[in-house]
């Protein structure tokens, strides 16, 4: 299993997909071996609350971060960071991967995006060994927003190199895995010559163990006398989860006297862009209602979501083919959810399947204001809570992966 994000990585929720796969795969007859970079390559590598499961071999190959290790006075040649800043991981990982292939003689190679170098490693090992390869794309490596014409990634050089990797990847992998139906449809349309049987969806999920470990310690106040607390936990990327219209809607509602700091508190936990959003909150006069809070551990994050009155999801129309991984944990909390997202996207589709229709457009402050007030007025009756969640567990997702591995081995 070729994965960039693996403990001691602590830089986001992306680590949990691979980590939980390796945790549960042995239950379904598969023994994972993880090929990952040396921790020096990680932007942050402090103490992690996560650790590799017992019995899982982890091989750490030579790798460096171009921006930190190969720059001179903060500058470096552009080609040294294509397709990403960890391209130095490629040769070391191929060498380490070949040693693992000789020693363990595995049945399948698996690699996972969003670090494109991981797929480059998987592709190289597949071509050298002939073993079946499962390419876990998760999300598209490149795309064009049909509504605005905007291209992703924004950097044309990265977009071009991603295309060079993407095409042979879908041609030589045995299965291409995505986390949403929209992403699968995009690739099926982009590569009409590829058999439809090559595409499959294994969504993200939540880990039941993470919740059972803390639920008994969470106390809920029988009487709620303070402001309603709405929480967003995780990154708020400006180009795909821009809260600008949400902020404007709050400002308008406050001026109209419909919400106040005494009635509403919004917590944006670990936005990743506090310096960008703080001036906006101050200029709109809502800095005493919207609070930018620092990152906390995954366990603390789960406790916070369980205690919140309502949970916020942000997703722009240009990400209709993506679903924030945090959504599945939100569903597991069974707390009311307000989605600031496009109704035509995959995120909205998951919510509607669970009987949740509190959805407002990210790009319309009027729609957000109306949706927010309706959400607040009905918050206590539970109409925004999911119906069932068991199918979203990481263990269930791993069983799907195991069945896929069985089919290609």
Helices and strands as residue ranges (DSSP letters): H 15-24, G 25-28, E 33-37, G 39-41, E 57-61, H 66-69, G 78-81, H 89-104, E 108-112, H 116-129, E 132-138, E 143-144, E 151-152, H 156-172, E 175-178, H 181-190, G 196-198, E 199-201, H 208-212, G 215-217, E 228-233, H 244-255, E 264-269, H 274-284, E 290-293, H 298-307, E 310-315, G 317-319, H 326-333, E 336-341, H 346-353, E 359-360, H 365-377, G 379-381, G 390-392, H 394-408
